[in-house]
């Protein structure tokens, strides 16, 4: 019998233990001119890579993403930004695929920013929207970018605004931002889009028990989905109920009365009415000088939120602060100090440093 010798390694207990030497990784360098040129030409590959740089937590990749974004800012702002939210099961992905396909077939270039919830345990997410929108993902005029919420309130990724700007620079006419669901914290999406669409199901009375009034007041249109088959009659009844409810609510945008519409994403009916409503909305807002005013206010709000985010990150990245927090957490747990006293001590120690 002949036995072939194998690979000798440390875990075999043979030879001297090898010590792997780690060298500092050199900073990432890209051809910025190539990226700028290809993104403006509509390259989905370069756009996807640029978004990855922007979303990255690695400092050198972040710097590249911000530099690309800065160079492309003059080419942004030419799209219609549409936020789409709704209760779980309302058919957001199905609606977006049907609506997106209709827009692509009309000659528009459509970018979908699909946000998936991140696990609070592992931090991971499924990112399955590309598989749920398979037909739209194959369309040459469409670009789908799934991103995790990464723990961000509001059901949108903290970099969604910057991703949206990159898509605009790449020539996409319509940006659809899909949130993870509907709730009090989801209202943040209103602060980054031009038109906010709330997707609903039939049976408004039962559904309103789980829907905050504030969400409805932020909607520029309520679309009752799945208005087909035996459900079509009930869908029309639900639309009438929503119209009555909206009559008593303050409008989400000045000079605008929020409509309620019925659609069937399955049979592609009613989608043209939704698009017509959005175009009428844009025309009205531009005539009243509310379109650009809202965008400028959103940019200021974005600036303020980024300051809070930076302060939060810097605060919790301090080694001294972490040590103080650990001590105070122990005291709070043992009920030796009140929570208010612990917080006061934490911030007073911060001012002394």
FENKA-V466409 format. One line per field, one symbol per residue. phi: phi as a letter, one per 20 degrees, with the letter a starting at -180 (. if undefined). psi: psi as a letter, one per 40 degrees, with the letter a starting at -180 (. if undefined). A space follows every 50 residues. Layout:
# FENKA-V466409
phi=???
psi=???
This chain:
# FENKA-V466409
phi=.ddefeeebffemcmffedfeddfffffccefffffffffenffffffff ffffffeegffgfffffffffegfddndddececcrfgnfnfffffffff fffffeoeeddddeedfeffednebfleffffdffffeffedcdcecffl mefnmcffdgfffffffffenefcdddeefrcafffffffeccecdddec dfnggffffddfgffffefeaddeemebmfefffffffgffffffffedf ffcfmcdfedcdccffdldnffffffffffgffffffemeffffffffff ffgffffffffffffeeffffffffffffffffeleceffffffffffff fee
psi=hhhhiahhideefhiihhhhhhihhiihhigdddddddddeehddddddd ddddeiehdddddddddddddedeeieeihhhhhiiiheefddddddddd dddddeeihhhhghhiiihedeeiidfeddddfddddehdeihhhhiidf ehieeiieeddddddddddeehdhhhhhieahideeedddeeidhhhhhi iifddddddehiddddeeheihhhifgibeeddddddddddddddddeii idiifhhhihihihddefiedddddddddddddddddefedddddddddd dddddddddddddddeehdddddddddddddddefdiidddddddddddd dd.
